[in-house]
Amino acid sequence: MTGSLFHTSTALDAHVAGLRLVGALDLDGTAQLRAAFADCFTRPNDCVVLDLSGLRFCDCAGLGVLLEAKATADSIGTELCVEGACGQVARLLALTGVDEVFAGGVPRLPPRTV
């Protein structure tokens, strides 16, 4: 994977920042994502809404940045909401238990039968 396959876009409102992730988030995209979160967190927001509907892949490096962002949000009193996780990304969040960290915004996967 390469960083050129991942990008972010930010929409800022009076009290809510929206951050949309698109493509494949791997180690190459983590610096870009950290910068996007830093931009959101330097502004006075009650909530940062993280839209994962366009994210088709995320590896452990990307997951680490999401967890760092959650910790930062918690420490500054900003809510970090996750929306639209699907496919591999939803599965990664569920298998690692991270969906519980972002409870309410990550759909639970149905149990799999083997």
C-alpha positions in Angstrom: 0.0 0.0 0.0 1.1 3.5 -0.6 0.2 6.8 1.0 -1.3 8.1 -2.3 -4.1 5.6 -1.9 -5.4 7.4 1.3 -6.7 10.9 1.9 -8.6 12.9 4.4 -11.0 15.8 4.1 -12.2 18.1 6.9 -15.4 20.0 7.3 -15.6 22.4 10.2 -18.7 23.8 11.8 -19.2 26.0 14.9 -18.9 23.2 17.4 -18.4 20.0 15.3 -15.6 19.0 13.0 -16.1 16.3 10.4 -13.2 14.2 9.3 -13.7 11.9 6.3 -11.2 9.1 5.6 -11.0 7.7 2.1 -9.0 4.8 0.6 -6.5 2.5 2.3 -5.0 3.6 5.6 -1.6 2.0 6.3 1.7 3.2 7.8 2.2 5.6 4.8 -1.0 7.5 5.6 -0.6 7.8 9.4 1.3 11.2 9.3 -1.5 12.7 7.1 -4.1 11.4 9.5 -2.3 12.7 12.6 -2.0 16.1 11.0 -5.8 16.1 10.2 -6.6 15.1 13.8 -4.2 17.8 15.1 -6.0 20.4 13.0 -9.4 19.3 14.3 -8.2 19.2 17.9 -6.6 22.7 17.9 -10.0 24.2 17.2 -12.7 24.5 19.9 -15.0 21.6 19.0 -17.5 19.7 21.1 -17.3 16.7 18.8 -15.2 15.4 16.0 -17.2 13.1 13.7 -15.0 10.5 12.0 -16.6 9.3 8.8 -15.1 5.9 7.8 -17.6 5.1 5.1 -15.0 5.7 2.4 -12.2 3.8 4.2 -11.8 0.4 2.5 -8.7 -0.8 4.4 -7.0 -0.1 7.7 -4.0 -1.8 9.2 -2.6 -1.8 12.7 -0.7 1.4 12.2 -3.9 3.2 11.2 -5.7 1.6 14.1 -3.1 3.0 16.4 -3.6 6.5 15.2 -7.4 6.1 15.7 -6.7 5.0 19.3 -4.3 7.9 19.8 -6.9 10.3 18.6 -9.5 8.9 20.9 -7.1 9.3 23.9 -6.4 12.9 22.8 -10.1 13.7 22.4 -10.8 12.3 25.8 -8.0 14.3 27.4 -9.3 17.6 26.0 -13.0 16.9 26.6 -13.9 16.5 23.0 -16.2 13.6 21.9 -14.8 11.5 19.0 -17.7 9.8 17.1 -17.1 7.1 14.5 -19.6 6.6 11.7 -19.8 4.4 8.6 -17.2 1.7 9.3 -17.9 -1.2 7.0 -16.2 -4.3 5.5 -12.6 -4.9 6.5 -12.5 -1.8 8.7 -15.6 -2.8 10.7 -14.2 -6.3 11.1 -10.8 -4.9 12.3 -12.5 -2.7 14.9 -14.7 -5.6 16.1 -11.9 -8.3 16.2 -9.6 -6.0 18.2 -12.4 -4.8 20.6 -11.9 -1.2 19.5 -15.6 -1.0 18.5 -16.2 -0.9 22.3 -13.9 2.2 22.6 -16.0 4.0 20.0 -19.3 2.5 21.3 -22.4 3.8 19.7 -20.7 4.7 16.4 -19.5 1.3 15.1 -22.0 -1.2 14.0 -21.7 -4.6 15.6 -21.0 -7.5 13.2 -23.3 -10.5 13.3 -21.7 -13.7 14.6 -20.1 -15.8 12.0 -20.7 -19.5 11.7 -18.0 -21.7 10.5 
